[in-house]
Amino acid sequence: MFKVNDKIHYGGSGVCLVQEIKTMRFGRTREQYYVLKPVYQNASLIYVPVDNPQLVGKMRAVLSKQEVEELIRQMPEVTTAWEDDPQQRKTQFDNLLRSNRCSDLVVLIKTLMEHKERRQSIGKTLHVADEAYLREAQRLLYDEFAGALEIHPSQVNEYIRNALT
């Protein structure tokens, strides 16, 4: 069970702070809820029923600084996973995004960045859908890294570059 002030990662919402755990009444039912406040987005609060294993399963502790640094050290060896078939690629990328694992986000970002470079070398741009996957994967990963490293998400790319040089 998470506690108030825990920094957690919640599915597609990224890094959140457990602002409170409170009992709320909806109709005749009273349930306990985690009240989550996204840290790096100006989003409204997120209410997650404590007794809903499917939704609570999307919550996990933010990686530690050591785990982030180890993941960064492993980035050069990450195997990419480009799929030529657009429908299979969409399914694969959706699964990587929804896995709630930073290692999968690294695979997705590295795959898309390599493909983007290949496209740019022949004077073309990345497909709009692939660009959207890249932005979302970067947002989720950079939020998580920023939370662990206690920096702003805009500083993460430079942090990674410095760590790999």
Buried (B, 14 or more C-beta within 10 A) or exposed (E): EBEEEBBBBBBEBBBBBBBEBEEEEEEEEEBEBBBBBBBBBEEEEBBBBBEEEEBBEBBBEBBEEEBBBEBBEEBEEBEEBEEEEEEEBBEBBEEBBEEBEBBBBBBBBBBBBEBBEEBEEEEEEBBEEBEEBBEBBBBBBBBBBBBBBEBEBEEBEEBBEEEEE
